[in-house]
């Protein structure tokens, strides 16, 4: 059974529908923040960590498409579901072009919304996200014990070192988005947190230097990649 609540940002300017969806998701165990316009939605997103965004398309201040574009500039991976009264094919296409992971046309059943959320969360979640043991070339990483082992020698890691290395392992040979890592570990993307992360990356490189087939590569403007050369 999951003990961590899914944190959902819900943006809906229809007060009755918004409260109906919020109450329903709260009853299903979600942690829900309801906003009644697009500006408030993005401001709230910028201040808190969320696992999913559920955005009405037609909202005052900023529409859902604009909010989604801004959200994607901060976090490329967070799932986004659009809600709309429109059913035009062009609007659906625009929604997906703006970064939607799913699209629900009003009116809809709240149970359908729940099923869509669960399906999107399953698709977005890396298959090895819950893993605690990772093989990194000749290294063995025990996330739970915060320990890196190489040929019988053990290196104890700090909590942040272990959390960052796990994110790199989960995305091994793929790009770990810089902003995503900052929000996930430091819970913000300020200049000082960014510099702190660079220091931790340098430390992890030193810990992994004894296997020439393992590298942590800077991907300019995007993030980092834990590259492990295939045998």
GUTILO-930033 format. One record per residue: x, y, z of N, C-alpha, C, CB in turn; residue in three letters; residue number from 1; chain. Coordinates in Angstrom, 1 decimal. Last residue first. Glycine has a CB too. Layout:
REM GUTILO-930033
X;Y;Z;X;Y;Z;X;Y;Z;X;Y;Z;ala;NUM;A
...
This chain:
REM GUTILO-930033
29.0;-3.7;-22.0;30.0;-4.7;-22.1;30.0;-5.3;-23.5;29.9;-5.8;-21.0;unk;231;A
28.3;-0.2;-22.4;27.8;-1.6;-22.4;29.0;-2.6;-22.6;26.8;-1.8;-23.5;unk;230;A
29.1;2.4;-20.2;29.4;1.7;-21.5;29.0;0.2;-21.4;30.9;1.8;-21.8;unk;229;A
27.0;4.6;-18.8;27.7;3.3;-18.5;27.9;2.5;-19.8;26.8;2.4;-17.5;unk;228;A
26.4;7.8;-17.9;26.7;6.9;-19.0;27.5;5.7;-18.6;27.5;7.7;-20.1;unk;227;A
24.2;9.8;-16.6;25.1;8.7;-16.1;25.3;7.7;-17.2;24.5;8.0;-14.8;unk;226;A
23.9;13.1;-17.5;23.7;11.7;-18.0;24.7;10.8;-17.3;23.8;11.6;-19.5;unk;225;A
22.2;16.2;-16.8;23.4;15.2;-16.6;22.9;13.8;-17.2;23.8;15.1;-15.2;unk;224;A
21.0;19.0;-18.5;21.2;18.3;-17.2;22.4;17.4;-17.2;20.0;17.5;-16.8;unk;223;A
20.6;21.2;-20.4;19.6;20.2;-20.0;19.8;19.5;-18.7;19.6;19.1;-21.1;unk;222;A
22.7;22.8;-21.0;21.4;23.4;-21.1;20.3;22.4;-20.7;21.1;23.9;-22.5;unk;221;A
24.7;20.1;-21.9;24.6;21.6;-21.8;23.2;22.0;-22.0;25.5;22.2;-22.9;unk;220;A
25.2;17.6;-19.9;24.5;17.8;-21.1;24.1;19.3;-21.1;23.2;16.9;-21.3;unk;219;A
28.0;16.1;-18.5;27.2;17.3;-18.5;26.5;17.4;-19.9;28.0;18.6;-18.2;unk;218;A
28.1;12.7;-17.4;28.4;13.7;-18.5;27.4;14.9;-18.3;28.2;13.1;-19.9;unk;217;A
29.8;10.5;-15.6;28.7;11.4;-15.4;28.9;12.6;-16.4;28.4;11.9;-13.9;unk;216;A
30.8;7.2;-16.6;31.0;8.7;-16.6;29.7;9.4;-16.2;31.4;9.1;-18.0;unk;215;A
32.4;4.1;-16.8;31.3;4.9;-16.1;31.7;6.4;-16.1;31.1;4.4;-14.7;unk;214;A
34.6;2.9;-17.7;33.4;2.7;-18.5;32.2;3.5;-17.9;33.1;1.2;-18.7;unk;213;A
36.6;3.1;-15.8;36.7;3.9;-17.0;35.4;3.9;-17.9;37.9;3.6;-17.8;unk;212;A
36.2;3.1;-12.5;35.7;2.3;-13.6;35.7;3.2;-14.8;34.3;1.7;-13.3;unk;211;A
37.1;5.0;-10.7;37.9;3.8;-10.9;37.4;2.8;-11.9;38.0;3.0;-9.6;unk;210;A
35.3;7.1;-10.3;36.4;7.3;-11.2;37.2;6.0;-11.5;37.3;8.3;-10.7;unk;209;A
33.2;7.5;-8.6;33.0;6.5;-9.7;34.2;6.5;-10.7;31.7;6.9;-10.5;unk;208;A
33.9;9.4;-6.8;33.6;8.1;-6.3;33.5;7.1;-7.4;32.2;8.2;-5.5;unk;207;A
34.1;11.6;-8.6;35.3;11.1;-7.9;35.1;9.7;-7.4;35.7;12.0;-6.8;unk;206;A
31.4;12.0;-9.3;32.4;11.6;-10.3;33.7;11.0;-9.7;32.8;12.9;-11.2;unk;205;A
30.4;12.8;-6.8;30.0;11.5;-7.4;31.0;11.0;-8.5;28.6;11.5;-7.9;unk;204;A
31.6;15.3;-6.6;31.9;14.3;-5.7;31.6;12.9;-6.2;31.1;14.5;-4.4;unk;203;A
30.3;16.6;-8.8;31.8;16.5;-8.8;32.2;15.4;-7.8;32.4;17.8;-8.4;unk;202;A
27.7;16.5;-7.9;28.0;15.8;-9.1;29.5;15.6;-9.2;27.5;16.6;-10.3;unk;201;A
27.9;18.3;-5.7;27.6;16.9;-5.4;27.9;16.0;-6.7;26.2;16.7;-5.0;unk;200;A
28.4;20.7;-7.1;29.4;20.2;-6.1;29.2;18.7;-5.9;29.4;21.0;-4.8;unk;199;A
26.0;21.0;-8.4;27.2;20.8;-9.2;28.3;20.2;-8.3;27.7;22.2;-9.8;unk;198;A
24.3;21.4;-6.2;24.2;20.2;-7.0;25.4;19.9;-7.8;22.9;20.3;-7.9;unk;197;A
25.1;24.0;-5.5;25.3;22.9;-4.6;25.2;21.6;-5.3;24.2;23.0;-3.5;unk;196;A
24.3;25.5;-7.7;25.7;25.3;-7.4;26.0;24.2;-6.5;26.3;26.7;-6.8;unk;195;A
21.5;25.2;-7.3;22.1;24.7;-8.5;23.6;24.5;-8.3;21.8;25.7;-9.6;unk;194;A
21.2;26.5;-4.8;20.9;25.0;-4.9;21.5;24.4;-6.2;19.4;24.8;-4.9;unk;193;A
21.8;29.1;-5.7;22.6;28.4;-4.7;22.4;26.9;-4.7;22.3;29.0;-3.3;unk;192;A
19.8;29.6;-7.6;21.2;29.6;-8.0;22.0;28.8;-7.0;21.7;31.1;-8.1;unk;191;A
16.9;27.4;-7.1;17.6;28.7;-7.0;19.1;28.5;-7.4;17.6;29.1;-5.5;unk;190;A
14.8;25.5;-7.3;15.8;25.6;-8.4;16.6;26.9;-8.3;15.2;25.4;-9.7;unk;189;A
13.8;23.2;-4.7;13.8;24.5;-5.4;14.8;24.5;-6.5;14.0;25.7;-4.4;unk;188;A
14.2;20.8;-3.6;12.9;21.4;-3.5;12.8;22.8;-4.0;12.4;21.3;-2.0;unk;187;A
16.4;19.2;-3.8;16.6;20.5;-3.0;15.3;21.2;-2.8;17.6;21.4;-3.8;unk;186;A
15.2;17.0;-5.1;16.1;16.8;-4.0;16.3;18.0;-3.1;17.5;16.4;-4.5;unk;185;A
13.3;17.8;-7.1;13.2;16.5;-6.4;14.0;16.4;-5.1;13.5;15.4;-7.3;unk;184;A
14.3;20.2;-8.1;13.0;20.2;-7.4;12.8;18.9;-6.6;11.9;20.3;-8.4;unk;183;A
16.7;19.2;-9.2;16.7;20.3;-8.1;15.4;20.3;-7.4;17.0;21.7;-8.8;unk;182;A
15.8;17.4;-11.1;16.6;16.9;-10.0;16.7;18.0;-8.8;18.1;16.7;-10.4;unk;181;A
14.4;19.2;-12.8;13.7;18.1;-12.1;14.5;17.6;-10.9;13.5;16.9;-13.1;unk;180;A
16.5;20.8;-13.7;15.5;21.4;-12.9;14.7;20.3;-12.1;14.5;22.2;-13.7;unk;179;A
18.0;18.8;-15.2;18.6;19.5;-14.1;17.5;20.1;-13.2;19.5;20.7;-14.7;unk;178;A
17.1;15.6;-16.2;16.8;17.0;-16.3;17.3;17.7;-15.0;15.3;17.2;-16.5;unk;177;A
19.1;13.2;-17.2;18.4;13.6;-16.0;18.3;15.1;-16.0;19.2;13.1;-14.7;unk;176;A
19.1;11.3;-20.1;19.3;12.6;-19.5;18.5;12.8;-18.3;19.0;13.8;-20.5;unk;175;A
20.4;8.0;-20.0;19.4;8.9;-20.5;19.7;10.2;-19.7;17.9;8.4;-20.2;unk;174;A
22.0;6.2;-18.7;22.2;6.3;-20.2;21.1;7.2;-20.8;22.2;5.0;-20.8;unk;173;A
19.7;6.0;-16.1;21.0;5.6;-16.6;21.0;5.6;-18.1;21.4;4.2;-16.1;unk;172;A
17.7;7.0;-14.4;17.8;7.5;-15.8;19.1;7.1;-16.5;17.7;9.0;-15.8;unk;171;A
18.3;5.7;-12.1;17.0;5.5;-12.6;17.0;5.9;-14.1;15.9;6.3;-11.8;unk;170;A
20.9;6.9;-11.6;20.7;5.4;-11.9;19.4;5.1;-12.6;20.9;4.6;-10.7;unk;169;A
20.2;9.5;-11.0;21.1;9.2;-12.2;21.0;7.8;-12.6;22.5;9.6;-11.9;unk;168;A
18.8;9.1;-8.7;18.1;9.7;-9.9;18.9;9.4;-11.1;17.9;11.2;-9.6;unk;167;A
20.8;8.0;-7.1;19.7;7.2;-7.4;19.0;7.7;-8.7;18.7;7.1;-6.3;unk;166;A
22.5;10.2;-6.8;23.0;9.0;-7.6;21.8;8.1;-8.0;24.0;8.2;-6.7;unk;165;A
20.9;11.8;-5.3;21.3;12.3;-6.6;21.7;11.1;-7.4;22.3;13.3;-6.6;unk;164;A
20.6;10.3;-2.9;19.4;10.7;-3.7;19.8;11.1;-5.1;18.7;11.8;-3.0;unk;163;A
23.3;10.2;-2.1;22.6;8.9;-2.5;21.3;9.2;-3.3;22.2;8.2;-1.2;unk;162;A
23.9;12.9;-1.7;24.7;12.1;-2.6;24.0;10.9;-3.1;26.1;11.7;-2.0;unk;161;A
22.0;13.4;0.4;21.9;14.0;-0.9;22.7;13.3;-2.0;22.3;15.5;-0.8;unk;160;A
23.1;11.7;2.4;21.7;11.5;1.9;21.6;12.1;0.6;20.7;12.1;2.9;unk;159;A
26.5;10.5;1.6;25.5;11.4;2.4;24.1;11.2;1.8;25.9;12.9;2.3;unk;158;A
27.8;7.2;1.5;27.4;8.4;0.9;26.5;9.2;1.8;26.6;8.1;-0.4;unk;157;A
30.7;5.3;2.0;29.5;5.8;2.6;29.1;7.1;1.9;29.6;5.9;4.1;unk;156;A
32.2;2.9;0.1;32.2;4.3;0.2;30.8;4.7;0.8;32.5;5.1;-1.1;unk;155;A
34.1;-0.1;0.4;32.8;0.6;0.5;33.0;2.1;0.7;32.0;0.0;1.6;unk;154;A
35.5;-2.7;-1.5;35.7;-1.5;-0.7;34.4;-0.7;-0.8;36.9;-0.6;-1.3;unk;153;A
35.0;-4.8;-3.2;35.1;-5.1;-1.8;35.3;-3.9;-0.9;36.1;-6.0;-1.6;unk;152;A
34.8;-3.5;-5.8;35.8;-4.6;-5.5;36.0;-4.7;-4.0;37.1;-4.2;-6.2;unk;151;A
32.9;-1.0;-4.5;33.8;-1.3;-5.6;34.9;-2.3;-5.2;34.4;0.0;-6.2;unk;150;A
29.8;0.3;-3.4;30.8;-0.7;-3.3;31.6;-0.9;-4.6;30.2;-2.1;-2.8;unk;149;A
28.2;2.8;-1.6;28.7;2.4;-2.9;29.9;1.5;-2.8;29.2;3.7;-3.7;unk;148;A
25.3;3.4;0.3;26.7;2.8;0.2;27.0;2.4;-1.2;26.8;1.6;1.2;unk;147;A
22.8;3.7;1.6;23.6;4.9;1.2;25.1;4.5;1.1;23.5;6.0;2.2;unk;146;A
21.1;1.7;2.1;22.2;1.9;3.1;23.1;3.0;2.7;23.0;0.6;3.1;unk;145;A
19.4;2.2;-0.1;18.8;2.2;1.3;19.9;2.4;2.3;18.1;0.8;1.5;unk;144;A
21.1;1.9;-2.3;20.5;3.2;-2.0;20.0;3.3;-0.6;19.3;3.5;-2.9;unk;143;A
24.0;0.6;-3.1;22.9;0.2;-2.2;22.3;1.6;-1.7;23.3;-0.7;-1.0;unk;142;A
25.6;-0.1;-6.0;25.1;1.0;-5.2;23.9;0.5;-4.4;24.7;2.2;-6.1;unk;141;A
28.6;-1.4;-7.2;27.3;-1.7;-6.8;26.8;-0.7;-5.8;27.3;-3.2;-6.1;unk;140;A
30.6;-1.0;-10.2;30.2;-0.6;-8.9;28.8;-1.2;-8.5;30.1;1.0;-8.9;unk;139;A
31.2;-1.6;-12.7;31.8;-2.5;-11.7;31.4;-2.1;-10.3;33.3;-2.5;-11.8;unk;138;A
28.2;-0.3;-13.8;29.5;-0.8;-14.3;30.0;-1.8;-13.3;30.5;0.3;-14.6;unk;137;A
26.3;-0.2;-11.4;26.8;0.8;-12.2;28.2;0.4;-12.7;26.9;2.2;-11.4;unk;136;A
23.4;-1.6;-10.2;24.7;-2.0;-10.7;25.1;-0.8;-11.7;24.7;-3.3;-11.5;unk;135;A
21.5;-1.0;-7.3;21.8;-0.6;-8.7;23.2;-1.1;-9.0;21.7;0.9;-8.9;unk;134;A
18.7;-1.3;-5.2;20.0;-1.8;-5.5;20.3;-1.5;-7.0;20.1;-3.3;-5.2;unk;133;A
16.2;-0.3;-4.9;17.2;0.1;-3.9;18.6;-0.4;-4.2;16.7;-0.3;-2.5;unk;132;A
13.5;0.8;-7.0;14.6;-0.1;-6.7;15.5;0.5;-5.7;15.4;-0.4;-8.0;unk;131;A
11.5;2.4;-7.7;11.4;1.9;-6.4;12.6;1.0;-6.0;10.1;1.1;-6.2;unk;130;A
12.1;2.9;-10.4;12.1;4.0;-9.5;12.1;3.5;-8.0;10.8;4.9;-9.7;unk;129;A
12.2;1.3;-12.6;13.1;0.9;-11.5;13.1;2.0;-10.5;14.5;0.7;-12.0;unk;128;A
10.4;2.3;-14.5;10.2;1.0;-14.0;11.0;0.7;-12.8;10.5;0.0;-15.1;unk;127;A
9.3;5.7;-13.9;10.3;4.7;-14.3;10.2;3.4;-13.7;11.7;5.3;-14.0;unk;126;A
6.1;6.9;-14.6;7.0;6.4;-13.5;8.0;5.4;-14.1;6.2;5.7;-12.4;unk;125;A
4.4;7.4;-16.6;5.4;8.3;-16.4;6.5;7.8;-15.4;4.9;9.6;-15.9;unk;124;A
2.5;5.4;-16.6;3.3;5.5;-17.8;4.5;6.4;-17.5;2.5;6.2;-18.9;unk;123;A
1.3;5.8;-14.1;2.0;4.5;-14.3;2.9;4.7;-15.5;1.0;3.4;-14.6;unk;122;A
0.1;8.3;-14.4;1.2;8.1;-13.4;2.0;6.9;-13.7;0.6;8.1;-12.0;unk;121;A
-1.8;7.6;-16.4;-0.7;8.6;-16.7;0.4;8.4;-15.7;-1.2;10.0;-16.7;unk;120;A
-3.5;5.9;-14.9;-2.8;5.4;-16.1;-1.6;6.3;-16.5;-3.8;5.4;-17.2;unk;119;A
-4.4;7.7;-12.8;-3.6;6.5;-12.5;-2.8;5.9;-13.7;-4.5;5.4;-11.9;unk;118;A
-5.8;9.5;-14.4;-4.7;9.9;-13.6;-3.8;8.8;-13.3;-5.2;10.6;-12.3;unk;117;A
-7.8;7.9;-15.5;-6.9;8.6;-16.4;-5.6;9.0;-15.6;-7.5;9.8;-17.0;unk;116;A
-9.2;7.1;-13.2;-8.5;6.1;-14.0;-7.5;6.7;-14.9;-9.6;5.3;-14.9;unk;115;A
-10.1;9.6;-12.3;-9.2;8.9;-11.5;-8.5;7.8;-12.3;-10.0;8.2;-10.4;unk;114;A
-11.8;10.3;-14.4;-10.7;11.1;-14.1;-9.7;10.4;-13.3;-11.1;12.4;-13.4;unk;113;A
-13.7;8.3;-14.1;-12.9;8.3;-15.3;-11.7;9.1;-15.1;-13.7;8.8;-16.5;unk;112;A
-14.9;9.1;-11.7;-14.1;7.8;-11.8;-13.3;7.7;-13.0;-15.1;6.7;-11.7;unk;111;A
-16.2;11.4;-12.6;-15.0;11.5;-11.7;-14.2;10.2;-11.6;-15.4;11.9;-10.3;unk;110;A
-17.1;11.7;-16.0;-17.3;11.0;-14.7;-16.0;11.1;-13.8;-17.7;9.5;-14.9;unk;109;A
-17.5;14.8;-17.7;-16.9;13.5;-17.5;-17.2;13.0;-16.1;-15.3;13.6;-17.7;unk;108;A
-18.7;17.0;-20.3;-18.7;16.5;-18.9;-18.1;15.1;-18.8;-20.1;16.5;-18.4;unk;107;A
-15.2;17.6;-21.1;-16.3;17.7;-20.2;-17.6;17.5;-21.0;-16.4;19.2;-19.5;unk;106;A
-12.6;15.5;-22.1;-13.6;16.4;-22.5;-14.8;16.4;-21.5;-14.1;16.1;-23.9;unk;105;A
-9.2;15.2;-21.3;-10.6;14.7;-20.9;-11.6;15.8;-21.3;-10.7;14.4;-19.4;unk;104;A
-6.1;14.0;-22.1;-7.1;15.0;-22.4;-8.5;14.5;-22.1;-6.9;15.5;-23.9;unk;103;A
-2.6;13.5;-21.3;-3.9;13.0;-21.6;-4.9;14.2;-21.6;-4.4;12.0;-20.5;unk;102;A
-0.3;14.9;-21.4;-0.2;13.5;-21.4;-1.5;12.8;-21.6;0.5;13.0;-20.1;unk;101;A
0.6;17.9;-23.2;-0.4;17.1;-22.5;0.0;15.6;-22.5;-1.8;17.3;-23.0;unk;100;A
2.2;19.8;-24.5;2.8;18.9;-23.5;1.8;18.1;-22.7;3.5;19.7;-22.6;unk;99;A
1.2;21.1;-26.7;1.6;21.9;-25.5;2.1;21.1;-24.4;0.4;22.7;-25.1;unk;98;A
0.3;19.0;-28.3;1.5;19.8;-28.7;2.1;20.7;-27.6;1.2;20.7;-29.9;unk;97;A
-2.0;18.3;-26.9;-0.8;17.4;-26.9;0.5;18.1;-27.4;-1.1;16.2;-27.8;unk;96;A
-3.5;20.6;-27.5;-3.2;20.2;-26.2;-2.0;19.3;-26.1;-4.4;19.5;-25.6;unk;95;A
-3.7;20.6;-30.3;-2.9;21.6;-29.7;-2.6;21.3;-28.2;-3.7;22.9;-29.7;unk;94;A
-5.3;18.3;-30.6;-4.0;18.3;-31.1;-3.1;19.4;-30.5;-4.0;18.5;-32.7;unk;93;A
-7.6;19.3;-29.4;-7.0;18.1;-28.8;-5.5;18.0;-29.3;-7.7;16.8;-29.2;unk;92;A
-8.2;21.4;-31.1;-7.9;21.7;-29.7;-7.2;20.5;-29.0;-9.2;22.0;-28.9;unk;91;A
-8.8;20.0;-33.4;-7.7;20.9;-33.4;-7.3;21.2;-32.0;-8.0;22.2;-34.2;unk;90;A
-11.1;18.6;-32.8;-9.9;17.8;-33.1;-8.7;18.8;-33.0;-9.9;17.2;-34.4;unk;89;A
-13.2;19.8;-30.3;-12.6;20.0;-31.6;-11.3;19.2;-31.7;-12.5;21.5;-31.9;unk;88;A
-14.5;19.8;-27.9;-14.2;18.5;-28.5;-13.6;18.6;-29.9;-15.5;17.7;-28.5;unk;87;A
-14.4;21.7;-24.8;-14.3;21.6;-26.3;-14.0;20.2;-26.7;-13.2;22.5;-26.8;unk;86;A
-14.2;21.8;-22.2;-15.5;21.6;-22.7;-15.5;21.4;-24.3;-16.4;22.7;-22.3;unk;85;A
-11.4;20.1;-20.7;-12.0;21.1;-21.6;-13.4;20.8;-22.0;-11.1;21.3;-22.8;unk;84;A
-8.4;19.5;-19.0;-9.8;19.4;-19.0;-10.4;20.5;-19.9;-10.3;19.6;-17.5;unk;83;A
-5.3;17.7;-19.4;-6.1;18.9;-19.7;-7.6;18.5;-19.6;-5.8;19.4;-21.2;unk;82;A
-2.7;16.7;-17.4;-4.0;16.3;-18.0;-4.8;17.6;-18.2;-4.7;15.3;-17.1;unk;81;A
0.7;16.0;-17.2;-0.3;17.0;-17.4;-1.5;16.5;-18.0;0.3;18.3;-18.2;unk;80;A
3.5;14.8;-15.2;2.3;14.5;-16.1;1.3;15.7;-16.1;1.6;13.3;-15.6;unk;79;A
6.7;16.2;-15.4;5.5;16.1;-14.7;4.3;15.8;-15.6;5.3;17.3;-13.8;unk;78;A
9.0;16.6;-17.0;8.5;15.2;-16.8;7.2;15.1;-16.1;9.5;14.5;-16.1;unk;77;A
10.1;19.1;-17.2;9.7;18.5;-18.4;9.0;17.1;-18.3;10.9;18.2;-19.3;unk;76;A
9.6;21.9;-15.4;9.7;20.4;-15.2;9.1;19.7;-16.5;8.8;20.0;-14.0;unk;75;A
9.8;24.4;-16.5;10.4;24.2;-15.2;10.6;22.7;-15.0;9.4;24.7;-14.1;unk;74;A
8.6;24.3;-18.9;9.9;25.0;-18.8;10.6;24.7;-17.5;9.7;26.5;-19.1;unk;73;A
6.2;23.2;-18.3;7.1;22.4;-19.0;8.5;23.0;-19.0;6.7;22.1;-20.4;unk;72;A
4.9;25.4;-17.2;5.2;24.3;-16.3;6.3;23.4;-17.0;3.9;23.4;-16.0;unk;71;A
4.5;26.9;-19.5;5.3;27.4;-18.4;5.8;26.3;-17.5;4.6;28.5;-17.6;unk;70;A
2.7;25.3;-20.9;4.0;25.7;-21.5;5.0;26.1;-20.4;3.8;26.8;-22.5;unk;69;A
0.6;25.2;-19.1;1.3;24.0;-19.4;2.7;24.3;-20.0;0.5;23.1;-20.3;unk;68;A
-0.3;27.8;-19.2;0.2;27.3;-17.9;1.1;26.0;-18.2;-1.0;27.0;-16.9;unk;67;A
-1.2;27.9;-21.8;-0.1;28.8;-21.4;0.5;28.3;-20.1;-0.6;30.2;-21.2;unk;66;A
-3.3;26.1;-21.7;-2.2;25.8;-22.6;-0.9;26.6;-22.2;-2.6;26.1;-24.1;unk;65;A
-5.1;27.2;-19.9;-4.4;26.0;-19.5;-3.2;25.7;-20.4;-5.3;24.8;-19.6;unk;64;A
-4.6;30.8;-19.8;-5.4;29.6;-20.2;-4.5;28.4;-19.8;-5.8;29.6;-21.7;unk;63;A
-4.6;33.3;-17.3;-3.9;32.5;-18.2;-4.7;31.2;-18.5;-2.4;32.1;-17.6;unk;62;A
-7.0;35.0;-16.6;-5.6;35.3;-16.3;-4.7;34.6;-17.3;-5.2;34.9;-14.9;unk;61;A
-9.4;32.2;-16.7;-9.0;33.6;-16.7;-7.6;33.8;-16.3;-9.9;34.4;-15.7;unk;60;A
-9.4;29.3;-18.9;-9.4;29.9;-17.5;-9.0;31.4;-17.7;-8.4;29.2;-16.6;unk;59;A
-9.8;26.5;-20.6;-10.4;27.9;-20.6;-10.4;28.4;-19.2;-11.8;27.9;-21.3;unk;58;A
-8.6;24.1;-19.7;-8.1;24.8;-20.8;-8.5;26.3;-20.8;-8.5;24.2;-22.1;unk;57;A
-7.6;23.0;-16.5;-8.7;23.4;-17.4;-8.1;24.2;-18.5;-9.9;24.2;-16.6;unk;56;A
-5.3;20.6;-15.6;-5.5;22.0;-16.0;-6.7;22.1;-16.9;-4.3;22.5;-16.7;unk;55;A
-3.5;19.0;-13.3;-4.8;18.8;-14.0;-5.3;20.2;-14.3;-5.8;18.0;-13.1;unk;54;A
-0.3;17.7;-12.8;-1.1;18.9;-13.0;-2.4;18.5;-13.8;-0.3;20.0;-13.8;unk;53;A
1.5;15.8;-10.3;0.6;15.8;-11.6;-0.1;17.1;-11.6;-0.4;14.6;-11.6;unk;52;A
3.1;16.1;-8.2;3.3;14.9;-8.9;2.5;14.9;-10.3;2.9;13.7;-8.1;unk;51;A
4.7;19.1;-7.0;3.5;18.4;-7.4;3.9;17.1;-8.2;2.6;19.2;-8.2;unk;50;A
5.9;21.4;-4.6;6.3;20.2;-5.4;5.0;19.4;-5.7;7.3;19.3;-4.7;unk;49;A
5.5;24.9;-4.8;5.3;23.6;-4.2;5.7;22.5;-5.1;3.8;23.4;-3.7;unk;48;A
5.8;27.3;-6.2;6.1;27.3;-4.8;6.1;25.9;-4.1;5.2;28.2;-4.1;unk;47;A
5.0;26.9;-8.8;6.4;27.4;-8.6;6.8;27.3;-7.1;6.5;28.8;-9.1;unk;46;A
2.3;26.3;-8.5;3.2;25.3;-9.0;4.7;25.6;-8.7;3.1;25.0;-10.5;unk;45;A
1.3;28.8;-7.8;1.3;27.7;-6.8;2.3;26.6;-7.2;-0.1;27.2;-6.7;unk;44;A
1.7;30.1;-10.2;2.4;30.7;-9.0;2.4;29.6;-7.9;1.6;31.9;-8.5;unk;43;A
0.0;28.6;-11.9;1.5;28.6;-12.1;2.2;29.1;-10.9;1.9;29.4;-13.3;unk;42;A
-2.5;29.2;-10.6;-2.0;27.9;-10.8;-0.5;27.8;-11.0;-2.7;27.2;-12.0;unk;41;A
-2.7;32.0;-10.9;-2.6;31.4;-9.5;-2.1;30.0;-9.6;-4.0;31.4;-8.8;unk;40;A
-3.0;32.0;-13.7;-1.9;32.7;-13.0;-1.7;32.1;-11.6;-2.2;34.2;-12.9;unk;39;A
-5.4;30.6;-14.1;-4.1;30.1;-14.6;-2.9;30.8;-13.9;-4.0;30.3;-16.1;unk;38;A
-7.7;30.2;-11.3;-7.2;30.8;-12.6;-5.8;30.4;-12.9;-7.3;32.4;-12.4;unk;37;A
-8.3;28.8;-9.1;-9.4;29.1;-9.9;-9.0;30.0;-11.1;-10.4;29.9;-9.1;unk;36;A
-6.8;25.8;-7.7;-6.7;27.2;-8.1;-7.8;27.5;-9.1;-5.2;27.4;-8.7;unk;35;A
-6.2;23.4;-5.2;-7.2;23.9;-6.2;-6.9;25.4;-6.4;-8.6;23.7;-5.7;unk;34;A
-4.3;20.8;-4.4;-4.3;22.2;-4.3;-5.1;22.8;-5.5;-2.8;22.8;-4.4;unk;33;A
-4.4;17.7;-2.7;-4.9;18.5;-3.8;-4.8;20.0;-3.5;-6.3;18.2;-4.2;unk;32;A
-3.4;14.6;-2.3;-3.1;15.9;-1.7;-3.4;16.9;-2.8;-1.6;16.0;-1.1;unk;31;A
-5.6;11.7;-2.4;-4.7;12.7;-3.0;-4.5;13.9;-2.1;-5.2;13.1;-4.3;unk;30;A
-7.5;9.9;-1.5;-6.1;9.9;-0.9;-5.1;10.8;-1.5;-5.6;8.5;-0.9;unk;29;A
-10.0;10.1;-2.3;-9.2;9.0;-2.9;-7.8;9.0;-2.4;-9.3;9.0;-4.4;unk;28;A
-10.9;12.4;-1.2;-11.4;11.1;-0.6;-10.7;9.9;-1.1;-12.9;11.0;-1.0;unk;27;A
-9.5;14.1;-2.8;-9.1;14.1;-1.4;-9.6;12.8;-0.8;-9.7;15.3;-0.6;unk;26;A
-11.0;13.7;-5.2;-9.6;13.3;-5.1;-9.1;13.2;-3.7;-8.7;14.3;-5.9;unk;25;A
-13.5;14.8;-4.4;-13.4;13.4;-4.8;-11.9;12.9;-4.7;-13.9;13.3;-6.3;unk;24;A
-12.8;17.5;-3.8;-13.3;16.6;-2.7;-13.2;15.1;-3.1;-14.8;16.9;-2.4;unk;23;A
-12.0;18.3;-6.4;-11.1;18.3;-5.2;-11.5;17.4;-4.1;-10.9;19.8;-4.7;unk;22;A
-14.3;18.0;-7.9;-13.1;17.2;-8.2;-12.1;17.2;-7.0;-12.4;17.8;-9.5;unk;21;A
-16.0;19.8;-6.5;-16.4;18.4;-6.7;-15.2;17.6;-7.0;-17.4;18.3;-7.9;unk;20;A
-14.6;22.2;-6.8;-14.7;21.7;-5.5;-15.1;20.2;-5.5;-15.7;22.5;-4.7;unk;19;A
-14.8;22.5;-9.7;-13.5;22.4;-9.0;-13.6;21.8;-7.6;-12.9;23.8;-8.9;unk;18;A
-17.5;22.7;-10.1;-16.8;21.5;-10.6;-15.4;21.4;-9.9;-16.6;21.7;-12.1;unk;17;A
-18.0;25.1;-8.7;-18.7;23.9;-8.3;-17.9;22.7;-8.8;-20.1;23.9;-8.9;unk;16;A
-16.2;27.0;-10.0;-16.1;26.7;-8.6;-16.8;25.4;-8.2;-16.8;27.9;-7.8;unk;15;A
-14.4;26.9;-12.8;-15.8;26.6;-12.4;-15.7;26.2;-10.9;-16.4;25.5;-13.3;unk;14;A
-11.7;27.0;-13.1;-12.3;28.2;-12.7;-13.8;28.0;-12.4;-12.2;29.2;-13.8;unk;13;A
-9.1;24.9;-12.1;-10.4;24.9;-12.7;-11.2;26.1;-12.2;-11.2;23.6;-12.3;unk;12;A
-6.4;23.0;-11.5;-6.7;24.4;-12.0;-8.1;24.3;-12.7;-5.6;25.0;-12.9;unk;11;A
-4.7;21.2;-9.2;-5.9;21.2;-10.0;-6.3;22.7;-10.3;-7.1;20.5;-9.2;unk;10;A
-1.9;19.3;-8.6;-2.3;20.7;-8.8;-3.5;20.7;-9.7;-1.1;21.6;-9.5;unk;9;A
-1.5;16.7;-6.3;-2.1;17.2;-7.5;-2.4;18.7;-7.5;-3.4;16.4;-7.8;unk;8;A
0.5;14.3;-5.0;0.3;15.8;-4.9;-0.2;16.3;-6.2;1.5;16.5;-4.4;unk;7;A
-0.3;11.3;-3.6;0.0;12.0;-4.8;-0.4;13.4;-4.7;-0.8;11.2;-6.0;unk;6;A
1.2;10.4;-0.4;0.0;10.9;-1.2;0.5;11.5;-2.5;-0.8;11.9;-0.4;unk;5;A
2.7;7.5;0.5;2.9;8.9;0.1;1.8;9.3;-0.8;4.3;9.0;-0.7;unk;4;A
2.1;4.9;0.9;1.9;5.8;2.0;2.1;7.2;1.7;2.9;5.4;3.1;unk;3;A
0.5;2.2;-0.8;1.3;3.5;-0.9;1.0;4.3;0.3;1.0;4.2;-2.2;unk;2;A
0.8;-1.2;0.0;0.0;0.0;0.0;0.9;1.2;0.0;-0.9;0.0;1.2;unk;1;A
